[in-house]
Amino acid sequence: MEASFCFQPEISLHSTNNKFSRPKVMGRNTAASAIDIFRTAIDRFRTRRIAAKSWLKFGNSVRPFSYFGLNFHSKAPRIDFSRVKELDDDIHNKNTMKQIEVVFIPGAALSHIVGAVETAKLLLERAERVSITVVIMKPFKDMKVDTYTEKISSSNPRLRIINLPTPDGPPTPSPTFVFDYMESRLPHVREIVSQLMEKSTSQLAGLVLDLFTTNFIDVAGEFGLPSYVFSTCGACYLGMSWNFISLINGHHLPELDSRSDDFELSVPYFSVPVPSKVLPGRNCEDHPTTKCILKCLMRLSEVKGIVVNTFYDLEPYAIDSLMSDVKAPKVYAVGPVLNSSSVDDDDDVKKWLDNQPEKSVIFLSFGTMGCLDEAQVREIALALEKCGYRFLWCLRNPGIPGVPPPPTTSQVLPEGFLERTKGIGKVIEWAPQKAVLAHPAVGGFVSHCGWNSTLESVWYGVPIAAFPLFAEQHLNAFQIVTELGMAEAITLDYQMDFTGEKPPQIAGWEEIAAAIRRLMAVDGGSGVRDKVKDMQKKARAAFQEGGSSYKALSVFIEDVIRNIS
């Protein structure tokens, strides 16, 4: 479920003969009407290029974003970094004020749980007055989650893990099963919050929710507590989502008479125009989870602030635009937040990598839901054979899309592939990704461009060959390939079909091999290796005292404390 957002958050314009008219008012502000609005937007927003930075231009006419119910012109100072040293002194002085408690409620997926817990650990390191309770929801038994949380819970006495009940029996086949499960946990969360409110040793300061768990804003409201959100997605995607829900909440739905599947959108979150082919949810606007996602995101305006797993130098346009929008919640870019635990280590993989030359191995991994079609697996295998590079391939056996498949691989690979490549390659069913990327033998990463994987590649300075599959991954890939120039593109058009109704898209072995060769070139190819190394330095500097993420975390802690004063 890693950031599986299936919708298309966009700006569209209402135009008649190249002249602007006022946007139409659409329906009530409910999740149901949002779906109707969204579908209408998908149909209407087939447009010629819209050129804009803090305004929209069409023909000879120019209108500010505020004309369409948005405001990107107001430059309200959102974070004051001048008091960071003073804030740090106050935060660490646990004797000056009462202890405070914060409750994290991440989404029901390992990547979301890890992101929330690692952020909680950062808060504990910086604020001795703070204790944190993390509420874990698991819609089905997951040994990786159990192993991770057991190790974490014993590492810090101020960090408490509470596991909510897991349903008996196998998951239901409903595509909204995970969302239904999280919704059903509301009474359990209410009881936990009620008990914490009664504690006399500390004061409950608020709930830190997930993009998927904003329904628990209602629980916070019942007890008069502020809510915050921790976003496992980047600031660019968050900005695009905020744009879209702002249009819905403001009852503004501009349209264009012109329709086209090929258009570009320029928004303040990117330094370059964004092509339509990378917009999230291009082919899944009717997927059942869309209503669930919209219902969650439409409540972002109710939170006090959003903690984003990113850092300023990676997404300056998006962060600046969100922070200057006076209608948006306050944004704290505190990343990159990575898994610091070593529970995912694998001795067999490490031993194999230890025997490979430096920067000689291409690592391939497509995430926990990246189950590729058999024909696509064969094309990747052929590309690896043609290239001749050493490789470590994390291959999940194709099965029912979105359902973890059985751990077998031999039947989906070309006949004789494993034997022919046994001297240079290793195919595994699961990889300790962080440990692999940190290994000096790894020189490149073929990735689906999930946000966590993208941040890990930056942190360890390993360039990516982008192969996005679904959700916001195409937007992430466009960001690192085109805007930042620190990745090579295999394809930005591939769309994983979760319905089973469409013929599979196939990226040919030639384009896969060409991107891998560019990525692994000794001379650095197109310079992506140098650029990702430069971004690696900026990522690590952001965490140092005085760095952008260090400062943002200090301000977030101070705001949490001030909001209960």
Buried (B, 14 or more C-beta within 10 A) or exposed (E): BBBBBBBBBBBBBBBEEEEBEEBBEBBEBEBEBBBEBBBBBBEBBBBBBBBBBBBBBBEEEEBBBEBBBBBBEEEEEBBEBEBBEEBBEBBEEEEEEEBBBBBBBBBBBBBBBBBBBBBBBBBBEBBBBBBBBBBBBBBBEBEBBEEBBEEBBEEBEBBBBBBBEBBEEEEEEEBBBBBEBBBBBBEBBBEBBEEBEEEEEBBBBBBBBBBBBBBBBBBBEEBEBBBBBBBBBBBBBBBBBBBBBBBBBBBBBBBBEBEEEEBBBBBBBBBEBBBBBBBBBBBBBBBBBBBBBBBBBBBBEBBBBBBBBBBBBBBBBBBBBBBBBEBBBBBBBBBBBBBEBEEBEBEEBBEBBEEBEEBBBBBBBBBBBBBBBEEBBBBBBBBBBBBEBBBBBBBBBBEEBBEBBEEEBEEBBEEEBBEEBEEBBBBBEBBBBBBBBBBBBBBBBBBBBBBBBBBBBBBBBBBBBBBBBBBBBBBBBBBBBBBBBBBBBBBBEBBBBBEEEEEBBBBBBEBBBBBBBBBBBEEBBBEBBBBBBBBBEBBBBBBEEEBBBBBBBBBBBBBBBEBBE
